[in-house]
Amino acid sequence: MLILGISAFFHDAAAALIRDGEIMAAAQEERFTRIKNDASFPLNAIRNCLDIAHVSVDELDAVVFYDKPLLKLERLLESYHARAPFGWRSFLTSMPVWMKQKMMLKKVIRDELSVLPGYNKKKLRLLFCEHHLSHAASTFYVSPYEEAAILTIDGVGEWATTSISAGKGKDIRVLKEIRFPHSLGLLYSSFTYYCGFEVNAGEYKLMGLAPYGDPGSEEFLRMKQTILEKLITVYEDGSFVLHQEYFNYVSGLRMVHEKKWEALFGFPRRKPESALEPCHCNLALAIQKVTEDVVLKLAATTKQLTGLESLCLAGGVALNCVANGKILDKGLFRNIFIQPAAGDAGGALGAALAAYHIYFGRERALYSDEDSMQHAYLGPAFGYEHIVKALRRKKMVGLEYKDEAVLIAEVARCLKEKKIVGWFQGRMEFGPRALGNRSILADAADPEMQRKLNLSIKYREGFRPFAPVCRVENAGRYFNLDVPSPYMLLTRPLAGRFCLPLPEGYASLNIREKLDTVRSTFPSITHVDLSCRVQTVTKGSNPRLWQLLKVFEELTGEGLLINTSFNVRDEPIVCSAEDAIHCFMHTKMDILVMENFLIYKEDQ
């Protein structure tokens, strides 16, 4: 049975294809159009999935959309009606899109697919899955657990913003929901907006900014208290109410009432790209701590309601790896699985899986103790001929290595010499993280590498940290971590033996002063709070990267590298060899490794 899942028309459109419950392919549309967070119909991603599986549209048993647009329209109309005459401008802005596209979604999907070969509209079975069920299915059905609690937290689907469910075999049972307009995701996005970052794209920047705040300062304590007294009421079970008089996302064109927030916090909304001041850092820290507290309460309630030992997480808030680390520390669950494409892109996969197991009633098969995400390497791969053509087209020269061991030895030598390596291998990752197939690699021990990567390679804000990658065998040596972290979705403290003494008054230093303080023997992957967003690699999941880490350790004594996504700011992660070459030539990367080809910048 072949089922295609689709997410589109909000942000981060994607497609996923499953065959008899097994994932064949999944990819985000942005990787093909080169438009960051592209929300358009994922025609390129669909074509890629069909090509990988060697099937046509007519061979599909169903196409499933990841939410129910009419329920979402009901929510919008009820919200506008409840606040009338306020929200008139927002209503006039949104309704034409609904009338032309979303109200007619069945027709839109059928018409969009008509450009693909082997397609008969009359044969197409089109299904729709509720948004939070798509999230829940995306994490539970690919987890290695026969039975698990499921916690999904995001901005909003149709009505639900948070859901607690129990999964067993092929069934998912919803136990509790929190409904719009009360949303932890929209609360976090409101602070993303107020701190000058882009909503639905800059939340991870806010999370990265939070550790620059001073947890002992009066300003931070006052801000956190203000949030809890004025903006949100949090109950012991993790349920909450947002005080809507301070927010504008329900029927307005902005997230918050800016004048009211300025009165609360003492400063206006930060203009994008303007300087980051201590007040912005403290506000980011305040909302991060509130978010963690709510997530922990929700996790405890999930445990209480289900009594289960395993937890599956999804929804955009599940990308908050700091909060995920807090759940791990709490020890509420013996096992935790987080969907690597936890946001709306993963909804495409969840919709397909939900249709297979719930609509068609097919049983679930568990094959091993590992999840069935195939390490998130679910996108296209590009072989010898594609790479050779791309190099010739760009008139570039490179060396092809027949012996993999010799190639890895040379790359490890270059990394030891502080070279920056573009690493392009195998199938592209699905989800927002580069996990070793579309990565930029560098030496984590180089104290200048964070600054160099941010300013000369990524062209992004200097405060943002980089993630480390290590072999799973070494995880406990480098980090306070006793479980695998294959998807870079857990933040863990660096092991104390690698941390250096911090100067007196460190917490109150400004951003630049904290950045300039050498905090560990691996300064380029150690955030200012001595935490790291860790990826672990097994020999089975990524043999070539695992071997590179091993050889690098033999050369240097330490098997730890920076792993950051192969892209520059405001561009998607590279997909094809042409994308990789373009990024390589327009940054200060030193070496590009594409499969068995090694290209030196100095030779071009």
MOQUIJO-V446628 format. One record per pair of residues at least 4 apart in sequence whose C-alpha atoms are under 6 Angstrom apart, sorted by the first residue. I is the first residue (numbers start at 1). J is the second residue. Records with the same first field share a line. If there is no record, write none. Layout:
BEGIN
I->J, J
END
This chain:
BEGIN
1->19, 20
2->18, 19, 60, 61
3->17, 18, 60, 61, 62, 63, 352
4->16, 17, 63, 352
5->15, 16, 63, 64, 348, 349, 351, 352
6->14, 15, 65, 348
7->13, 14, 66, 348
8->13, 39, 40, 41
9->39, 40
10->39
11->37, 39
12->37, 38, 39, 345
13->28, 29, 39, 42, 345
14->27, 28, 29, 42, 345
15->26, 27, 45, 46, 348
16->25, 26, 348, 349
17->24, 25
18->22, 23, 24
25->49, 378, 379
26->378, 379
27->45, 379, 430
29->42, 45
30->34, 35, 36, 37, 38
31->572, 575
34->572
36->571, 572
50->54, 55
56->118
57->118, 119
58->118, 119
62->125, 126
63->126
64->126, 127, 128, 351, 352
65->128
66->129, 131, 134, 347, 348, 351
67->128, 129, 130, 131
68->128, 130
71->158
72->158
77->81
80->84, 251
87->251, 252
90->251, 252, 253
91->95
97->101
98->102, 103
99->103
101->105
107->111
129->351
131->157
133->137
134->347, 350, 351
135->314, 315, 347, 350
137->141, 350, 354
138->349, 350
139->312, 339
140->312
142->371, 372
143->371
144->369, 370, 371
146->168, 169
147->167, 168
148->167, 310, 311
149->165, 166, 311
150->164, 165, 166, 311, 312, 313
151->163, 164, 313
152->162, 163, 313, 314, 315
153->162, 315, 317
154->161, 185, 315, 316, 317
155->161, 183, 185, 186
156->160, 161
159->179, 180
160->178, 179
161->178, 179, 183
162->177, 178
163->176, 177
164->175, 176
165->173, 174, 175
166->172, 173
167->171, 172
169->364
170->357, 363, 364
182->241, 242
186->190
189->199
190->255
191->195
192->197, 203, 206
193->197, 199
194->269
195->270
196->270, 271, 272
197->202
198->202
206->284
208->464
209->281
210->281, 284, 285
211->529
212->281
213->281, 282, 285
214->507, 508
218->222
220->282
224->286
226->230
227->231
228->232
231->242, 243
232->241, 242, 243
233->240, 241
234->240
235->239, 240
237->297, 301
238->294, 297, 298
246->257
247->256, 257
248->252, 254, 255, 256, 257
249->254, 255
262->266, 267, 268
287->291
292->323
303->307
309->333, 334
310->333, 334, 335, 336
311->336
312->336, 337, 338
313->338
314->318, 339, 342
315->342, 343
316->342, 343
321->489, 490, 491
322->491
324->490
325->490, 491
340->431, 487
341->346, 431
342->346
347->351
350->354
354->358
355->359
356->360, 362
357->361, 362
376->429, 430
377->427, 428, 429
378->429, 430
379->427, 428, 429
380->427, 428
381->426, 427
382->386
387->577
389->393
390->578
391->395, 396
396->604
398->598, 599
399->597, 598
400->596, 597
401->407, 596
408->548
412->552
414->419
415->419, 442, 443
419->590
420->442, 589, 590
421->440, 441, 591, 592
422->440, 592
423->438, 439, 440, 593
424->437, 438, 593, 594
425->437, 595
434->438, 439, 565
438->566
439->564, 565, 566
440->563, 564, 565, 566
441->562, 563
442->561, 562
443->561
444->522, 524, 525, 561, 562
445->522
447->523, 524
449->453, 524
450->524
452->456
453->457, 458
454->458, 459, 460, 462
455->459
456->588
457->587, 588
458->568, 569
459->569
460->569
465->527
466->525
467->525, 533, 562, 563
468->525, 534, 561, 562, 563
469->535, 536, 560, 561, 563
470->536, 560
471->536, 537
472->536, 537, 538
475->479
476->481, 482
478->495
479->493, 494, 495
480->492, 493, 495
485->535, 536
486->535, 536
488->533, 534, 535
490->533
491->532, 533
492->531, 532
493->530, 531
494->530, 531
498->520, 521
499->520
500->519, 520
509->513, 514
526->530, 531, 532
527->531
539->543, 546
548->552
549->559
552->559
553->557, 558, 559
566->573, 574
567->573
574->579, 580
584->589
590->601
591->599, 600, 601
592->598, 599
593->597, 598
END
